[in-house]
Amino acid sequence: MKKMRNQKTLVKINPKVLKWTIDSSGWTIKELSNKTEIEPEQITQWQSKTSSIELSKLERIALSLKKPLAVFFLPEPPKEKELTDYRKIAGFKNKKLSKKTLDAMRNARYIQSSAHELFELQNMSEEPDVEHINLKNSPEEIALYQRRKLDFEFEIINDNGRIIKKPIQRVYNELREKIESMNIFVLQSSMPINEARGFTLTDKFPRIIVVNSKDDVKPKIFTLLHEYAHILLKKDGICLPNSENFHSNSNEIQLIEKWCNAFAGSLLMPKKEFLIELTSNEEKFEDPRKVIENLSKKFKVSKKATIVRILNLSANQSYKEMYLEYYDKILWEAPVKPKKKEGGAISQADKCISQKGRKYVRLVSDSKNKQLITVNSMISYLNLKIKHFDKLQSKI
């Protein structure tokens, strides 16, 4: 570093690192210029050749991009593995991900890396407790087995033998905790729903699932099961809003998405029970929309997922044509926006658990309690102020 007469501190960084940091954050030069009040030509110049940059301006860029200042002093841009199938999916080859989605992916990578460090400190296995399969396995058979393993039910029987329906949020929470008990981390991040409902990281240990926190709870359940299927297959993936489409190309990505959707649909709508309800509804109603609506409510899934299940199982050819016509009409409907929650603001402890999951929070807490990490490290891992930690521990 050197100082000019006006006392401005100047620093030199690798222009490739600056370009990577801006590009990977999803910002355009114009957006960053407006945010930092630095001329776009100046930023472009810094990205193209080595030159002296005012430290105060670099700090403004770091603050806007929500990056540690130290990142800009890396000797070279780090090599990041993209989620391989996003740009290969038909219609999304040239789509640019938003800053929020990129941040969610980067946060998932950070959690994965942090959890890996903590697993090593505690000498624990990082491998998921699942039976790996391939696309030759029947999604129907695997779904039946996994439904039992996950103890997945929308209803319970109380001590008096009475059947009671579980609140849908409880079903999701129990499914999330059950999957986490298999040494899989389930995170929640806010992303534009029209970009992704969830994604999975399976290239490294531990395995990570991310579900869109902005989504409604019913599609969250479908997404969670879809991403869980990616882990069973050991394949990365992004769950797009309309990925329930039963039309598929012959390439591997489409086959994987079709298999994962079939798995989630089979688990949520077991074949035997679904066919009984389908037959009963088709006998009662001539309008296929009424049949779809009733089945969608019964099995707590979207209408699109319901139609796909019908088309896969029904032998009624005349009805199939009507279902297919209705499916094409609703294919590109915008996802249902979740209802706004009533009541006060969520506590920082609850927010931490909701976003990072109980498994990760417990892993960090246990490492601190075993004196394997410091208080400062714990704060860094959880991104939580120390004053909230006691409340956090009481909740986990």
Kinemage of the C-alpha trace (Angstrom):
@kinemage 1
@onewidth
@group {chain A} dominant
@subgroup {mainchain}
@vectorlist {calphas} color= white
{ca met a 1} P 0.000 0.000 0.000
{ca lys a 2} L 1.096 3.627 -0.493
{ca lys a 3} L -0.309 6.994 0.506
{ca met a 4} L -0.742 10.039 -1.713
{ca arg a 5} L -0.470 13.622 -0.523
{ca asn a 6} L -4.214 13.770 0.030
{ca gln a 7} L -3.820 10.785 2.363
{ca lys a 8} L -5.899 8.427 0.187
{ca thr a 9} L -4.838 4.823 0.708
{ca leu a 10} L -4.255 2.986 -2.565
{ca val a 11} L -4.123 -0.787 -3.006
{ca lys a 12} L -3.459 -3.137 -5.899
{ca ile a 13} L -5.520 -6.272 -6.544
{ca asn a 14} L -5.711 -8.847 -9.308
{ca pro a 15} L -8.254 -7.461 -11.836
{ca lys a 16} L -9.425 -11.029 -12.531
{ca val a 17} L -10.383 -11.383 -8.858
{ca leu a 18} L -12.419 -8.167 -8.983
{ca lys a 19} L -14.192 -9.298 -12.156
{ca trp a 20} L -14.910 -12.748 -10.692
{ca thr a 21} L -16.269 -11.234 -7.470
{ca ile a 22} L -18.641 -8.913 -9.321
{ca asp a 23} L -19.756 -11.496 -11.906
{ca ser a 24} L -20.288 -14.280 -9.366
{ca ser a 25} L -22.421 -11.959 -7.226
{ca gly a 26} L -24.842 -11.388 -10.098
{ca trp a 27} L -24.310 -7.615 -10.291
{ca thr a 28} L -23.956 -5.617 -13.499
{ca ile a 29} L -21.413 -2.805 -13.720
{ca lys a 30} L -24.269 -0.301 -13.955
{ca glu a 31} L -25.982 -1.646 -10.831
{ca leu a 32} L -22.746 -1.596 -8.859
{ca ser a 33} L -21.958 1.908 -10.094
{ca asn a 34} L -25.353 3.196 -8.954
{ca lys a 35} L -24.940 1.524 -5.564
{ca thr a 36} L -21.372 2.662 -4.874
{ca glu a 37} L -21.440 6.000 -6.758
{ca ile a 38} L -18.279 4.957 -8.627
{ca glu a 39} L -18.170 5.668 -12.345
{ca pro a 40} L -18.871 2.507 -14.411
{ca glu a 41} L -15.885 3.263 -16.640
{ca gln a 42} L -13.668 3.243 -13.571
{ca ile a 43} L -14.941 -0.155 -12.428
{ca thr a 44} L -14.539 -1.552 -15.948
{ca gln a 45} L -10.942 -0.311 -16.022
{ca trp a 46} L -10.161 -1.926 -12.658
{ca gln a 47} L -11.525 -5.216 -14.013
{ca ser a 48} L -9.387 -5.134 -17.152
{ca lys a 49} L -5.909 -4.211 -15.930
{ca thr a 50} L -3.878 -3.943 -12.760
{ca ser a 51} L -4.106 -0.450 -11.324
{ca ser a 52} L -4.195 1.311 -7.982
{ca ile a 53} L -7.621 1.437 -6.310
{ca glu a 54} L -8.631 3.669 -3.431
{ca leu a 55} L -9.181 1.458 -0.390
{ca ser a 56} L -12.307 3.424 0.580
{ca lys a 57} L -13.871 2.669 -2.838
{ca leu a 58} L -12.921 -1.003 -2.622
{ca glu a 59} L -14.592 -1.106 0.798
{ca arg a 60} L -17.780 0.356 -0.744
{ca ile a 61} L -17.715 -2.341 -3.424
{ca ala a 62} L -17.198 -5.062 -0.793
{ca leu a 63} L -20.070 -3.705 1.314
{ca ser a 64} L -22.416 -3.544 -1.688
{ca leu a 65} L -21.556 -7.085 -2.805
{ca lys a 66} L -21.694 -8.346 0.796
{ca lys a 67} L -18.187 -9.777 0.504
{ca pro a 68} L -15.339 -9.735 3.053
{ca leu a 69} L -12.688 -7.227 2.024
{ca ala a 70} L -10.083 -9.995 2.194
{ca val a 71} L -11.673 -11.739 -0.802
{ca phe a 72} L -10.434 -8.965 -3.106
{ca phe a 73} L -6.822 -9.633 -2.151
{ca leu a 74} L -6.835 -13.263 -3.295
{ca pro a 75} L -4.002 -13.979 -5.761
{ca glu a 76} L -6.381 -15.673 -8.224
{ca pro a 77} L -10.160 -16.199 -8.525
{ca pro a 78} L -11.181 -19.430 -6.754
{ca lys a 79} L -12.466 -22.254 -8.900
{ca glu a 80} L -16.139 -22.755 -8.133
{ca lys a 81} L -18.169 -25.726 -9.323
{ca glu a 82} L -21.473 -24.561 -10.792
{ca leu a 83} L -24.637 -26.595 -10.416
{ca thr a 84} L -24.149 -28.476 -13.637
{ca asp a 85} L -27.675 -28.933 -14.892
{ca tyr a 86} L -29.131 -25.431 -14.649
{ca arg a 87} L -28.027 -24.113 -18.026
{ca lys a 88} L -28.520 -27.462 -19.705
{ca ile a 89} L -32.255 -27.498 -19.059
{ca ala a 90} L -34.168 -26.534 -22.191
{ca gly a 91} L -35.135 -22.874 -22.225
{ca phe a 92} L -32.664 -21.841 -19.509
{ca lys a 93} L -29.340 -21.955 -21.347
{ca asn a 94} L -28.852 -18.188 -21.411
{ca lys a 95} L -30.736 -17.246 -18.255
{ca lys a 96} L -28.774 -15.185 -15.764
{ca leu a 97} L -29.319 -16.006 -12.116
{ca ser a 98} L -30.286 -13.195 -9.773
{ca lys a 99} L -28.100 -11.977 -6.921
{ca lys a 100} L -30.375 -13.675 -4.381
{ca thr a 101} L -30.095 -17.086 -6.038
{ca leu a 102} L -26.328 -16.741 -6.415
{ca asp a 103} L -26.075 -15.727 -2.752
{ca ala a 104} L -28.133 -18.789 -1.780
{ca met a 105} L -25.762 -21.042 -3.731
{ca arg a 106} L -22.709 -19.386 -2.260
{ca asn a 107} L -24.147 -19.648 1.254
{ca ala a 108} L -24.846 -23.349 0.691
{ca arg a 109} L -21.212 -23.835 -0.332
{ca tyr a 110} L -20.083 -22.000 2.801
{ca ile a 111} L -22.268 -24.174 5.040
{ca gln a 112} L -20.975 -27.278 3.259
{ca ser a 113} L -17.352 -26.212 3.756
{ca ser a 114} L -17.921 -25.204 7.403
{ca ala a 115} L -19.731 -28.436 8.222
{ca his a 116} L -16.883 -30.390 6.620
{ca glu a 117} L -14.384 -28.649 8.934
{ca leu a 118} L -16.513 -29.333 12.006
{ca phe a 119} L -17.054 -32.983 11.072
{ca glu a 120} L -13.289 -33.400 10.812
{ca leu a 121} L -12.743 -31.706 14.182
{ca gln a 122} L -15.203 -34.121 15.805
{ca asn a 123} L -13.900 -37.102 13.810
{ca met a 124} L -17.405 -37.816 12.503
{ca ser a 125} L -18.548 -39.416 9.257
{ca glu a 126} L -19.863 -37.037 6.606
{ca glu a 127} L -21.522 -39.629 4.405
{ca pro a 128} L -25.324 -39.617 4.243
{ca asp a 129} L -27.168 -42.577 5.712
{ca val a 130} L -28.930 -43.472 2.456
{ca glu a 131} L -28.890 -46.277 -0.074
{ca his a 132} L -27.618 -44.881 -3.372
{ca ile a 133} L -29.524 -45.864 -6.491
{ca asn a 134} L -29.526 -45.152 -10.235
{ca leu a 135} L -31.992 -44.256 -12.958
{ca lys a 136} L -32.679 -47.940 -13.664
{ca asn a 137} L -34.372 -48.298 -10.279
{ca ser a 138} L -38.132 -47.869 -10.242
{ca pro a 139} L -39.062 -44.495 -8.671
{ca glu a 140} L -42.367 -46.096 -7.612
{ca glu a 141} L -40.682 -48.879 -5.631
{ca ile a 142} L -38.011 -46.614 -4.150
{ca ala a 143} L -40.700 -44.114 -3.108
{ca leu a 144} L -42.670 -46.787 -1.213
{ca tyr a 145} L -39.544 -47.870 0.644
{ca gln a 146} L -38.491 -44.302 1.410
{ca arg a 147} L -41.981 -43.334 2.583
{ca arg a 148} L -41.678 -46.014 5.282
{ca lys a 149} L -38.105 -45.040 6.107
{ca leu a 150} L -39.061 -41.367 6.420
{ca asp a 151} L -42.166 -42.309 8.430
{ca phe a 152} L -44.052 -39.933 6.161
{ca glu a 153} L -47.748 -39.487 6.895
{ca phe a 154} L -50.231 -36.617 6.783
{ca glu a 155} L -52.299 -38.219 9.550
{ca ile a 156} L -51.723 -39.740 12.984
{ca ile a 157} L -53.832 -42.011 15.170
{ca asn a 158} L -54.270 -40.777 18.746
{ca asp a 159} L -54.610 -42.900 21.893
{ca asn a 160} L -58.365 -43.210 21.335
{ca gly a 161} L -57.874 -44.633 17.854
{ca arg a 162} L -59.057 -41.450 16.228
{ca ile a 163} L -57.408 -40.285 12.984
{ca ile a 164} L -56.116 -36.723 13.236
{ca lys a 165} L -54.720 -34.704 10.350
{ca lys a 166} L -51.358 -33.093 10.972
{ca pro a 167} L -50.933 -29.374 10.255
{ca ile a 168} L -49.134 -29.101 6.923
{ca gln a 169} L -46.276 -27.090 8.449
{ca arg a 170} L -45.700 -29.887 10.959
{ca val a 171} L -45.500 -32.402 8.096
{ca tyr a 172} L -42.794 -30.306 6.435
{ca asn a 173} L -40.853 -29.764 9.674
{ca glu a 174} L -40.907 -33.483 10.509
{ca leu a 175} L -39.789 -34.420 6.992
{ca arg a 176} L -36.947 -31.894 7.178
{ca glu a 177} L -35.735 -33.230 10.528
{ca lys a 178} L -36.011 -36.845 9.357
{ca ile a 179} L -33.869 -36.121 6.297
{ca glu a 180} L -31.373 -34.224 8.464
{ca ser a 181} L -31.142 -37.253 10.751
{ca met a 182} L -29.662 -39.082 7.740
{ca asn a 183} L -26.593 -36.821 7.813
{ca ile a 184} L -27.989 -34.435 5.202
{ca phe a 185} L -28.201 -30.691 5.779
{ca val a 186} L -31.459 -28.988 4.790
{ca leu a 187} L -31.209 -25.198 4.467
{ca gln a 188} L -33.764 -22.551 3.558
{ca ser a 189} L -32.844 -19.504 1.477
{ca ser a 190} L -34.873 -16.728 -0.091
{ca met a 191} L -34.743 -16.828 -3.902
{ca pro a 192} L -37.059 -15.655 -6.687
{ca ile a 193} L -39.568 -18.495 -7.025
{ca asn a 194} L -39.595 -18.129 -10.807
{ca glu a 195} L -35.885 -19.075 -10.802
{ca ala a 196} L -35.634 -21.999 -8.417
{ca arg a 197} L -37.680 -23.759 -5.774
{ca gly a 198} L -34.624 -25.581 -4.460
{ca phe a 199} L -31.290 -27.144 -5.325
{ca thr a 200} L -28.883 -29.836 -4.158
{ca leu a 201} L -25.110 -30.136 -3.688
{ca thr a 202} L -23.915 -33.721 -4.055
{ca asp a 203} L -20.379 -33.323 -5.390
{ca lys a 204} L -18.804 -33.043 -1.930
{ca phe a 205} L -19.516 -34.137 1.631
{ca pro a 206} L -21.658 -33.351 3.479
{ca arg a 207} L -24.685 -33.361 1.187
{ca ile a 208} L -26.729 -30.144 1.102
{ca ile a 209} L -30.370 -29.488 0.184
{ca val a 210} L -31.652 -25.916 -0.141
{ca val a 211} L -35.382 -25.142 -0.208
{ca asn a 212} L -36.797 -21.756 -1.214
{ca ser a 213} L -38.045 -20.072 1.961
{ca lys a 214} L -40.378 -17.819 -0.064
{ca asp a 215} L -42.416 -20.769 -1.317
{ca asp a 216} L -45.665 -22.101 0.096
{ca val a 217} L -45.350 -25.107 2.404
{ca lys a 218} L -46.989 -27.617 0.014
{ca pro a 219} L -44.532 -27.074 -2.852
{ca lys a 220} L -41.756 -27.002 -0.224
{ca ile a 221} L -42.587 -30.603 0.643
{ca phe a 222} L -42.509 -31.644 -3.024
{ca thr a 223} L -39.226 -29.758 -3.536
{ca leu a 224} L -37.633 -31.326 -0.463
{ca leu a 225} L -38.501 -34.827 -1.686
{ca his a 226} L -37.376 -34.003 -5.221
{ca glu a 227} L -33.982 -32.791 -3.932
{ca tyr a 228} L -33.724 -35.790 -1.613
{ca ala a 229} L -34.068 -37.932 -4.745
{ca his a 230} L -31.081 -36.094 -6.229
{ca ile a 231} L -29.044 -37.213 -3.214
{ca leu a 232} L -30.199 -40.806 -3.652
{ca leu a 233} L -28.998 -40.567 -7.263
{ca lys a 234} L -25.839 -38.592 -6.303
{ca lys a 235} L -26.714 -35.905 -8.854
{ca asp a 236} L -26.721 -32.111 -8.395
{ca gly a 237} L -29.875 -30.333 -9.448
{ca ile a 238} L -32.081 -27.263 -9.409
{ca cys a 239} L -35.831 -27.607 -8.960
{ca leu a 240} L -37.489 -25.165 -11.363
{ca pro a 241} L -41.059 -23.906 -10.792
{ca asn a 242} L -42.451 -25.922 -13.709
{ca ser a 243} L -40.177 -28.943 -13.485
{ca glu a 244} L -43.241 -31.116 -12.882
{ca asn a 245} L -43.517 -31.209 -16.679
{ca phe a 246} L -43.843 -34.837 -17.735
{ca his a 247} L -42.523 -34.058 -21.237
{ca ser a 248} L -38.804 -34.860 -21.293
{ca asn a 249} L -35.942 -34.886 -23.737
{ca ser a 250} L -33.642 -37.872 -24.039
{ca asn a 251} L -30.636 -36.178 -22.412
{ca glu a 252} L -29.482 -37.268 -18.982
{ca ile a 253} L -30.532 -34.080 -17.205
{ca gln a 254} L -34.131 -34.408 -18.310
{ca leu a 255} L -34.126 -38.086 -17.355
{ca ile a 256} L -32.835 -37.212 -13.890
{ca glu a 257} L -35.447 -34.483 -13.405
{ca lys a 258} L -38.201 -36.815 -14.601
{ca trp a 259} L -37.030 -39.544 -12.200
{ca cys a 260} L -36.861 -37.150 -9.233
{ca asn a 261} L -40.329 -35.789 -9.984
{ca ala a 262} L -41.703 -39.315 -10.345
{ca phe a 263} L -40.142 -40.253 -7.002
{ca ala a 264} L -41.623 -37.234 -5.200
{ca gly a 265} L -45.022 -37.763 -6.826
{ca ser a 266} L -45.057 -41.471 -5.981
{ca leu a 267} L -44.119 -40.833 -2.356
{ca leu a 268} L -46.764 -38.128 -1.897
{ca met a 269} L -49.440 -39.983 -3.881
{ca pro a 270} L -49.017 -43.744 -3.270
{ca lys a 271} L -50.265 -45.697 -6.273
{ca lys a 272} L -52.876 -47.895 -4.568
{ca glu a 273} L -54.485 -45.103 -2.557
{ca phe a 274} L -54.300 -42.644 -5.434
{ca leu a 275} L -56.021 -44.964 -7.918
{ca ile a 276} L -58.863 -45.609 -5.460
{ca glu a 277} L -59.438 -41.857 -5.063
{ca leu a 278} L -59.058 -41.260 -8.804
{ca thr a 279} L -61.641 -43.907 -9.735
{ca ser a 280} L -64.074 -42.618 -7.117
{ca asn a 281} L -63.763 -39.025 -8.336
{ca glu a 282} L -64.037 -39.911 -12.031
{ca glu a 283} L -67.280 -41.774 -11.295
{ca lys a 284} L -68.702 -38.729 -9.493
{ca phe a 285} L -67.577 -35.900 -11.785
{ca glu a 286} L -67.519 -35.446 -15.536
{ca asp a 287} L -65.407 -32.312 -15.308
{ca pro a 288} L -61.717 -33.310 -15.020
{ca arg a 289} L -60.968 -30.018 -13.290
{ca lys a 290} L -63.094 -31.093 -10.331
{ca val a 291} L -61.274 -34.436 -10.187
{ca ile a 292} L -57.907 -32.661 -10.219
{ca glu a 293} L -58.988 -30.178 -7.575
{ca asn a 294} L -60.219 -32.901 -5.203
{ca leu a 295} L -57.115 -35.059 -5.603
{ca ser a 296} L -54.849 -32.044 -5.212
{ca lys a 297} L -56.503 -31.210 -1.872
{ca lys a 298} L -56.556 -34.845 -0.724
{ca phe a 299} L -52.841 -35.455 -1.304
{ca lys a 300} L -51.725 -31.862 -0.614
{ca val a 301} L -49.863 -31.369 -3.881
{ca ser a 302} L -50.093 -28.929 -6.788
{ca lys a 303} L -52.583 -29.423 -9.600
{ca lys a 304} L -49.713 -29.911 -12.036
{ca ala a 305} L -48.203 -32.713 -9.955
{ca thr a 306} L -51.672 -34.248 -9.643
{ca ile a 307} L -52.189 -34.296 -13.413
{ca val a 308} L -48.783 -35.856 -13.999
{ca arg a 309} L -49.641 -38.611 -11.528
{ca ile a 310} L -52.996 -39.191 -13.221
{ca leu a 311} L -51.417 -39.386 -16.664
{ca asn a 312} L -48.844 -41.875 -15.404
{ca leu a 313} L -51.401 -44.157 -13.738
{ca ser a 314} L -54.809 -43.767 -15.379
{ca ala a 315} L -55.996 -46.153 -18.094
{ca asn a 316} L -58.980 -43.960 -19.005
{ca gln a 317} L -57.928 -42.690 -22.446
{ca ser a 318} L -60.836 -40.271 -22.925
{ca tyr a 319} L -60.101 -38.614 -19.593
{ca lys a 320} L -56.372 -38.523 -20.371
{ca glu a 321} L -56.925 -36.220 -23.324
{ca met a 322} L -58.891 -33.789 -21.146
{ca tyr a 323} L -56.284 -33.911 -18.407
{ca leu a 324} L -53.543 -33.269 -20.927
{ca glu a 325} L -55.394 -30.288 -22.374
{ca tyr a 326} L -55.934 -28.824 -18.906
{ca tyr a 327} L -52.281 -29.422 -17.970
{ca asp a 328} L -51.054 -27.423 -20.958
{ca lys a 329} L -53.303 -24.532 -19.947
{ca ile a 330} L -51.871 -24.248 -16.443
{ca leu a 331} L -48.265 -25.215 -17.230
{ca trp a 332} L -46.828 -21.710 -17.054
{ca glu a 333} L -48.981 -20.334 -14.280
{ca ala a 334} L -47.053 -18.296 -11.742
{ca pro a 335} L -46.368 -20.171 -8.498
{ca val a 336} L -48.774 -19.499 -5.650
{ca lys a 337} L -47.380 -16.878 -3.316
{ca pro a 338} L -47.193 -17.974 0.332
{ca lys a 339} L -49.506 -16.268 2.780
{ca lys a 340} L -47.969 -13.625 4.974
{ca lys a 341} L -47.441 -14.832 8.499
{ca glu a 342} L -49.280 -13.079 11.274
{ca gly a 343} L -47.737 -12.058 14.568
{ca gly a 344} L -44.495 -10.389 15.583
{ca ala a 345} L -41.102 -10.494 13.966
{ca ile a 346} L -39.199 -13.775 14.080
{ca ser a 347} L -36.388 -13.908 16.634
{ca gln a 348} L -32.774 -14.076 15.462
{ca ala a 349} L -32.443 -17.537 17.037
{ca asp a 350} L -35.506 -18.848 15.176
{ca lys a 351} L -34.291 -17.237 11.957
{ca cys a 352} L -30.911 -18.928 12.319
{ca ile a 353} L -32.517 -22.351 12.821
{ca ser a 354} L -34.979 -21.816 9.969
{ca gln a 355} L -32.261 -20.830 7.505
{ca lys a 356} L -29.400 -23.103 8.528
{ca gly a 357} L -31.322 -26.067 9.927
{ca arg a 358} L -31.140 -27.718 13.328
{ca lys a 359} L -28.443 -30.154 12.246
{ca tyr a 360} L -25.935 -27.453 11.336
{ca val a 361} L -26.752 -25.350 14.419
{ca arg a 362} L -26.295 -28.401 16.664
{ca leu a 363} L -23.003 -29.259 14.946
{ca val a 364} L -21.638 -25.760 15.639
{ca ser a 365} L -23.000 -25.727 19.193
{ca asp a 366} L -21.535 -29.160 20.016
{ca ser a 367} L -18.153 -28.125 18.627
{ca lys a 368} L -18.155 -25.058 20.888
{ca asn a 369} L -19.291 -27.029 23.941
{ca lys a 370} L -16.515 -29.556 23.331
{ca gln a 371} L -14.069 -26.618 23.144
{ca leu a 372} L -13.086 -27.531 19.604
{ca ile a 373} L -13.847 -24.014 18.354
{ca thr a 374} L -13.752 -20.580 19.978
{ca val a 375} L -16.669 -18.261 20.679
{ca asn a 376} L -15.575 -16.052 17.789
{ca ser a 377} L -15.523 -19.040 15.454
{ca met a 378} L -18.994 -20.039 16.615
{ca ile a 379} L -20.279 -16.541 15.903
{ca ser a 380} L -18.695 -16.658 12.453
{ca tyr a 381} L -20.139 -20.101 11.614
{ca leu a 382} L -23.659 -19.086 12.634
{ca asn a 383} L -23.504 -15.389 11.659
{ca leu a 384} L -25.272 -14.693 14.941
{ca lys a 385} L -24.506 -12.238 17.730
{ca ile a 386} L -23.408 -13.800 21.006
{ca lys a 387} L -26.367 -12.296 22.878
{ca his a 388} L -28.723 -14.597 20.933
{ca phe a 389} L -26.766 -17.790 21.575
{ca asp a 390} L -28.396 -18.802 24.892
{ca lys a 391} L -31.842 -18.603 23.314
{ca leu a 392} L -30.568 -20.549 20.318
{ca gln a 393} L -29.261 -23.371 22.511
{ca ser a 394} L -32.528 -23.576 24.418
{ca lys a 395} L -34.355 -24.169 21.130
{ca ile a 396} L -32.144 -26.977 19.851
